[in-house]
Amino acid sequence: MHLHDFWFLLIAVLWTGYFFLEGFDFGIGVLTRTLAKDRTERRVLINTIGPVWDGNEVWLITAAGATFAAFPDWYATLFSGFYLPLLAILVCLIVRGVAFEYRHKRPEERWQRNWEAAIFWCSLLPAFLWGVAFADIVRGVPIGPDKNFTGDVLDLISPYALLGGLFTLVLFTFHGAVFAALKTDGDIRHRARAHAGRYGIAALLLAAAFLIWTQAAYGNGRSLPAVVLALGALPLALLLNRARREGWAFALSGLAVVAAFATVFLALFPNVLPSTSDPAWSLTVTNAASGAYTLKIMTWIAGFATPVIIGYQAWTYWVFRKRISTRHIPAAH
């Protein structure tokens, strides 16, 4: 395997890991409005991700940084052509992080209500926009012979891209509902399981539409098993959620997220950003990669750092593995 192929694989793993972890973060944020009945239940939901949400976002920083270092032309064309949606995602992630930290700093109801609204909208919008962005990546965008994006923001809006956004939004919300059922206790746990059943059915229908479209229009023999795996994991997650096996249901909802994004990357390879202007102008793992020496140094660093980071994050989840409920929330002042 060439180093540029290895780094495409590693970047795909980093982005997929980010969506596996941040996916249920976004889902919990959406559920603060659709599942929680009152402020106490919203605090329960927020506390389920309180110790881990910022660690989950490290995967985004690592994935973007690895893309910049290993495939600078991909990074430059992607982040310039997708400037507005990526800026919107960045602003939402900043506001969302501030909302988690500042929401409880003052007791006034208006103060807390505004920050809770920020958590909801700044979870919903990125969950949708990430799907639009990755659908556009696999579909392709206008790129000129100089590797520059030649379109505008309207080129990023298509039925396929909008379907991708709806799919990731509902899939992440389902993933978050299963996580909420896994991490909570009492009445909110039962309602989270019921919500997961409804969101799961919608996610299965959208998955069938988006993944089959992806496979038919852009897929290949490599991506087909991932499509089958995603469409098989979702109904199993629904069945296990109904059977009150939240741990297995969460594992399978996560597997569906992983398989869905594996479909995108497997359908994309060996391109990293196809050109709809002329296929000869597409960015590939060879013409968009850094030099061999740069990739070699990065491989040594990644070989040391990646296991350490994964081990530390796994330990964090183990430490904060217990369920919480409304009885763990102190009375408001």
C-alpha positions in Angstrom: 0.0 0.0 0.0 1.4 3.4 -0.9 1.6 6.1 1.8 -1.0 8.3 0.0 -3.5 5.4 0.0 -2.7 4.7 3.7 -3.4 8.3 4.6 -6.6 8.4 2.7 -7.6 5.4 4.7 -6.5 7.0 8.0 -8.3 10.2 7.2 -11.5 8.2 6.4 -11.1 6.5 9.8 -10.7 9.9 11.5 -13.8 11.4 9.9 -15.8 8.3 10.5 -14.7 8.2 14.1 -15.7 11.8 14.5 -19.2 11.2 13.2 -19.6 8.1 15.3 -18.8 10.1 18.4 -20.1 13.6 17.6 -23.1 12.0 15.9 -24.7 11.1 19.3 -23.6 14.5 20.6 -25.6 16.2 17.9 -28.5 13.8 18.6 -28.5 14.7 22.3 -28.6 18.4 21.4 -31.6 17.9 19.1 -33.3 15.8 21.8 -33.1 18.6 24.4 -36.1 20.1 22.6 -37.9 17.0 21.3 -37.4 14.6 24.2 -36.9 16.6 27.4 -40.1 17.8 29.1 -38.5 20.5 31.3 -35.3 22.1 32.3 -34.3 19.3 34.7 -34.6 16.7 31.9 -32.6 19.0 29.6 -29.8 19.1 32.2 -29.9 15.3 32.4 -29.4 15.0 28.6 -26.7 17.6 28.6 -24.9 15.8 31.5 -24.8 12.5 29.5 -22.3 14.1 27.1 -20.9 16.7 29.5 -17.6 14.8 30.2 -17.0 13.7 26.6 -18.3 16.2 24.0 -15.1 18.3 23.9 -13.0 15.1 23.5 -15.3 14.0 20.7 -14.5 17.2 18.8 -10.8 16.5 18.9 -11.5 14.0 16.2 -12.6 16.8 13.9 -9.5 18.8 14.6 -7.3 15.8 13.9 -9.2 14.9 10.7 -9.0 18.4 9.3 -5.3 18.7 10.3 -4.5 15.4 8.7 -6.3 16.4 5.6 -4.3 19.6 5.5 -1.0 17.9 6.0 -1.4 14.8 3.8 -3.6 16.2 1.0 -3.0 20.0 0.9 -4.7 20.5 -2.5 -7.8 18.6 -1.3 -7.9 20.7 1.8 -7.4 24.0 -0.1 -10.1 23.2 -2.7 -12.5 21.7 -0.2 -12.3 24.5 2.4 -12.4 27.3 -0.2 -15.3 25.8 -2.3 -17.3 24.8 0.8 -16.4 28.0 2.7 -19.9 29.1 3.7 -21.3 25.8 4.9 -18.1 25.0 6.8 -18.1 28.5 8.3 -21.6 27.9 9.5 -20.6 24.6 11.0 -17.6 26.2 12.7 -19.7 29.0 14.2 -22.3 26.5 15.4 -19.6 24.4 17.1 -18.1 27.5 18.8 -21.5 28.7 20.0 -22.5 25.2 21.1 -19.4 24.8 23.2 -19.9 28.2 24.8 -23.5 27.2 25.5 -22.5 24.1 27.4 -20.1 26.1 29.6 -22.2 29.2 30.1 -25.7 27.9 30.4 -25.5 27.3 34.2 -23.5 30.4 35.1 -26.6 32.5 35.9 -29.9 31.4 37.3 -32.2 33.6 35.2 -34.7 31.6 33.2 -34.2 33.8 30.0 -30.4 33.3 30.2 -30.7 29.5 30.4 -33.5 29.3 27.9 -31.4 31.2 25.3 -28.4 29.0 25.8 -30.6 25.9 25.5 -32.0 27.1 22.2 -28.4 27.6 21.1 -27.5 24.0 22.0 -30.5 22.8 20.0 -30.0 24.8 16.8 -26.2 24.5 16.9 -26.6 20.7 17.0 -29.3 20.4 14.4 -27.6 22.6 11.8 -24.2 20.9 11.7 -25.8 17.5 11.7 -27.6 18.5 8.5 -24.7 20.4 6.9 -22.2 17.7 7.4 -24.4 15.4 5.4 -24.8 17.9 2.6 -21.0 18.5 2.5 -20.1 14.8 2.3 -22.8 14.1 -0.3 -21.3 16.9 -2.4 -17.8 15.4 -1.9 -18.8 12.1 -3.3 -21.0 13.7 -6.1 -18.3 16.1 -7.1 -18.1 19.9 -7.6 -16.9 22.2 -10.4 -13.1 22.1 -10.4 -10.8 23.7 -13.0 -7.5 22.5 -14.4 -5.7 24.4 -11.8 -7.4 22.4 -9.0 -9.4 25.4 -7.9 -13.2 25.4 -7.2 -14.9 27.2 -10.0 -18.6 27.1 -8.8 -20.6 28.9 -6.2 -22.7 28.0 -3.2 -25.6 27.0 -5.4 -23.5 24.2 -6.9 -23.6 22.6 -3.4 -27.4 22.4 -3.4 -28.9 19.5 -5.1 -31.6 16.9 -4.3 -28.9 14.3 -3.6 -27.0 16.7 -1.2 -30.2 17.7 0.6 -31.1 14.0 1.0 -27.7 13.4 2.5 -28.3 16.2 5.0 -31.7 14.9 6.1 -30.2 11.4 6.3 -27.3 12.4 8.7 -29.6 14.6 10.7 -32.1 11.8 11.4 -29.4 9.2 11.8 -27.5 11.2 14.3 -30.7 11.9 16.2 -31.5 8.2 16.3 -27.9 7.5 17.5 -28.3 10.1 20.2 -31.7 8.7 21.3 -30.2 5.3 21.7 -27.3 6.8 23.7 -29.8 8.7 25.9 -31.6 5.4 26.6 -28.2 3.8 27.4 -27.0 6.6 29.7 -30.2 7.6 31.6 -32.6 6.0 34.0 -36.2 6.4 35.0 -39.0 7.9 32.9 -36.6 9.7 30.5 -34.9 6.4 29.7 -38.3 4.9 28.6 -39.2 7.9 26.5 -35.7 8.0 24.9 -36.2 4.4 23.9 -39.6 5.3 22.3 -38.1 8.2 20.5 -35.3 6.0 19.2 -37.9 3.7 17.7 -39.5 6.5 15.8 -36.3 8.2 14.7 -34.9 4.8 13.8 -37.7 4.0 11.3 -37.2 7.4 9.6 -33.4 6.8 9.6 -33.9 3.4 7.9 -36.0 4.9 5.2 -33.6 7.8 4.5 -30.7 5.4 4.6 -32.2 3.2 2.0 -32.9 6.2 -0.3 -29.5 7.9 0.2 -27.2 4.8 0.3 -28.9 3.1 -2.6 -28.7 6.3 -4.6 -25.0 6.6 -3.7 -24.3 3.1 -4.7 -26.2 3.3 -8.0 -24.7 6.6 -9.1 -21.2 6.7 -7.6 -20.6 3.3 -5.9 -18.5 0.3 -6.9 -17.8 -3.2 -5.7 -15.9 -1.9 -2.6 -18.8 0.3 -1.4 -21.5 -2.3 -1.8 -20.7 -4.3 1.4 -20.8 -1.1 3.4 -24.2 -0.3 2.0 -25.5 -3.7 3.0 -23.9 -3.5 6.4 -25.5 -0.1 7.1 -29.0 -1.2 6.0 -28.6 -4.4 8.0 -27.4 -2.7 11.2 -30.3 -0.2 11.4 -33.2 -2.7 11.7 -31.1 -4.8 14.2 -30.5 -1.6 16.3 -34.3 -1.0 16.2 -35.1 -4.5 17.4 -32.5 -4.4 20.2 -33.7 -1.0 21.3 -37.3 -2.4 21.5 -35.9 -5.4 23.5 -34.3 -2.9 26.0 -30.8 -4.0 25.1 -29.5 -0.4 24.9 -25.8 -1.3 24.8 -26.1 -3.5 21.8 -28.6 -1.1 20.2 -26.0 1.7 20.6 -23.2 -0.5 19.1 -25.4 -1.2 16.1 -26.5 2.4 15.6 -22.9 3.3 15.7 -22.1 0.6 13.2 -24.7 2.1 10.9 -23.0 5.5 11.2 -19.6 3.9 10.5 -20.9 1.9 7.5 -22.7 4.9 6.0 -19.6 7.0 6.0 -17.5 4.1 4.9 -19.8 3.9 1.9 -19.0 7.5 1.0 -15.2 7.1 1.3 -15.2 3.7 -0.5 -17.3 5.2 -3.4 -15.0 8.2 -3.5 -11.6 6.4 -3.7 -9.2 6.9 -5.5 -10.7 10.4 -6.0 -10.7 12.7 -3.0 -12.8 15.4 -4.8 -14.3 14.6 -8.2 -14.6 17.4 -10.8 -18.0 17.7 -12.5 -16.4 20.1 -15.0 -14.1 17.4 -16.4 -13.2 14.1 -14.8 -9.6 14.6 -15.8 -9.5 17.6 -13.4 -10.6 15.6 -10.4 -8.4 15.6 -7.3 -7.1 12.1 -6.5 -5.0 10.5 -3.8 -2.0 10.9 -6.1 -2.2 14.4 -7.5 -3.5 16.0 -4.3 -1.0 14.3 -1.8 2.0 15.8 -0.1 5.5 14.5 -0.8 6.7 11.1 0.3 9.0 12.4 3.0 6.1 14.4 4.6 3.8 11.4 4.6 6.6 9.2 6.1 7.1 11.6 9.0 3.4 11.9 9.5 3.1 8.1 9.6 5.6 7.8 12.4 3.9 10.5 14.5 0.4 9.0 13.9 1.7 5.5 14.7 2.7 6.8 18.2 -0.1 9.3 18.9 -3.2 7.6 17.6 -3.2 4.6 20.0 -2.5 6.9 23.0 -5.4 9.2 22.1 -7.8 6.3 21.5 -6.8 4.6 24.8 -7.2 7.8 26.8 -10.7 8.5 25.3 -11.8 4.9 25.9 -10.7 5.3 29.5 -12.7 8.5 29.8 -15.9 6.8 28.6 -15.3 4.0 31.1 -14.9 6.4 34.0 -18.2 8.2 33.1 -20.1 5.0 32.2 -22.9 5.2 34.9 -26.4 6.1 34.2 -27.9 9.4 35.4 -31.5 10.6 36.0 -33.4 13.5 37.4 -32.7 12.5 40.9 -29.0 13.2 40.3 -29.8 16.8 39.4 -29.7 19.2 42.4 -32.7 21.6 42.8 -32.3 24.9 41.0 -31.5 28.0 43.2 
